[in-house]
Every structure is written in structure tokens, then in C-alpha cells.
Amino acid sequence: MNRLLVLIAAFALAASAQTSKPKTSAIPHTPDGHPDLQGTWTNATLTPMERPAVFNGKATVSDAEGRAYEQSDLKANDIDRDDAPILKAINGDNAVAGYNNLFIDRGTELARVDGVKRTSLIIDPPDGKVPPLTPEGRVRLSALFRGGDKYESVKQRPLSERCIIGFGSTSGPPMVPALYNSNYQIVETRDTIMILVEMVHDVRRVRMNAEHLPKTVLELMGDSVGRWEGDTLVVDTTNFRPENAFRGATENLHVVERFQRVDQNTMLYRVIIEDPATFTRPFTMEYPFVASPGPIYEYACHEGNYAMPDILGGARKTDATK
């Protein structure tokens, strides 16, 4: 009987030790207890922002369907071919030269979330499309595109062409995958989180647990204020300068990003974009950032770049022939 009691007591102590033992997580944490988001990440993916017609009605696909699409996409957009659609999109129908595959980094796969391949970065609306623009939004976006047709001054050329900020909202927010250099380095402290964007070496500064700047203070990448909601970093951004507002949005553009590290190699990025003066409803994108060995490389945008004098010089010669 005494031996039985001793065994029962030993099992009880062992069970108690197991239930009271702190759980360990595969996700690293900083000394202040928050998930450690630091490191180098890439969001390069073949998944387009909007769902292509081939996947109408399908938010996700099987691995077999995904592989077939990926192989077709990579073949069709082999930029070393003169007739590649992606080359024509960059340089026009008469393009005969341009970048080659060495410079392109769109990834090789569709974005995978919860183990399943996604067909669009946009997850809401369910059709995977940017919501219709408001009438004034259409006018504003059209004017934005026409702005790229001005050749009187360097200051009239697009910001990315002037090496001020990356194209395609690669710097964000929202941070959207681009044709190349879709890489980011995160440095995390208690009061500030820094996101270094490889393209044009833009730097985003997220001020933690702070108030937004006055509405009169506008920044190219907006004013980003962060907070922790459990293990998720939430970044609220307002105060955008109009020349860099996403898709021609107004000064009322409001972007909320969520960064959640789901394992050692993956950080899930979800972003909600809202501007009632531009989009008829808010919309949401979601896709993974995957750990990269790095490093972030120098983006030498100006060095050896003859584009700006050639563009303006060509315009002057055109003027002279009129």
C-alpha cells in the first residue's frame, strides 16, 4: 500500500510539473516578450494582385493547378524573348530590348497561405479584384497617369523615375511585390520599428504606441504608428503625400497592416486599404513574407543612369522639330 501511494504521488508530481512547465515557441521573441520580426524578408511571388481570368471564382488552387500556372507564367514572361508580354508591358508594343531575366525576381511560385496556394493577393472582395473607383477616383487616377507625360522639368517626372521612391508601391504601405528587389530588412526596438526597403533604399519608420502627426504634416510613405495586439504587430498609416498615395488615393487614404510571424521562415502580411473618396469600398490583401538569407543590396539608382537627361533631351529635340 505504501509503495502504491508513493507511485501515485510520483505520477501526480510529474503531471503537475508537465502542466506547469512553460510552453516553448518555435517563434523567436525579443527581450520584451514580443515576437521577433527582425531579419531579411521577401514577398516576391507569381500571385498577381488581382485574380486572373483563368482562376475566376477560385481563391485557391491545388498544388497541381498551381504548378501548371507557374510553369505557363514563367514561360510566357521569359523576358529574354522579344515577344514576352511583360517586356511589352514595360517598353511598349515596339519593344526590341530591355531588361533580361538576370534583373527580374518575381519569385517562382504562387503565394502559399495556410498550406494552400492563393490566386490573388486581394482576398476581399471575394472576387479578388480592386473595388470599382468612385467617379472622382477615376478622374484622379487618369490625371496621375497623364502626369507621366510631362517633360518640361525633372520635377514633373514620376518619383520612381527620379530615384526618390520605388515603383509599384514596393515601399508601401501597402508593401506590394514588384518586378524585382522585393526585399525588406526589419529592425525592431521597443519604441521604433524600422523597415528598410531594398528598392531605392527607402526606409519606413514605425513609431510604437504613439499619436499620429498633425494632418498638416504629410510624408511620402505616410505616418506609421504601431501597436501590438497579442503576437501581431498592427501598423496604422495616414498622412500620405498625394504624389505617392496608393493608386491615386487622396490625403484621406488609411492603411492598416498586420504582421504576424507564423513560423521561423514565414511572416503573414495582411493589409486593409480604405479611402472612400477613391474606392467604393475598403479592400484587403494577404500574402506571406518569406525569410531570406539577405543581405539587402545597395540600389544604385542614379549611378550610370542616363535616362533622365535622355528623356528630357529627347523632348527638347521633339519640340525643335514642331
HUJO-V973189 format. One record per run of one state. SS is the DSSP state (H for helix, E for strand, L for the rest). FROM is the first residue (numbers start at 1). LEN is the number of residues. If there is no record, write none. Layout:
ss	from	len
SS	FROM	LEN
SS	FROM	LEN
This chain:
ss	from	len
L	1	1
H	2	19
L	21	8
E	29	1
L	30	5
E	35	1
L	36	3
E	39	4
L	43	10
H	53	3
L	56	4
E	60	2
L	62	1
H	63	14
L	77	8
H	85	7
L	92	9
H	101	3
L	104	8
E	112	2
L	114	2
E	116	3
L	119	3
E	122	3
L	125	8
E	133	1
L	134	1
H	135	15
L	150	4
H	154	3
L	157	26
E	183	6
L	189	3
E	192	6
L	198	1
H	199	3
L	202	1
E	203	6
L	209	10
E	219	1
L	220	3
E	223	7
L	230	2
E	232	7
L	239	1
E	240	1
L	241	1
H	242	3
L	245	1
H	246	3
L	249	5
E	254	10
L	264	2
E	266	9
L	275	4
E	279	1
L	280	3
E	283	9
L	292	15
H	307	15
L	322	1
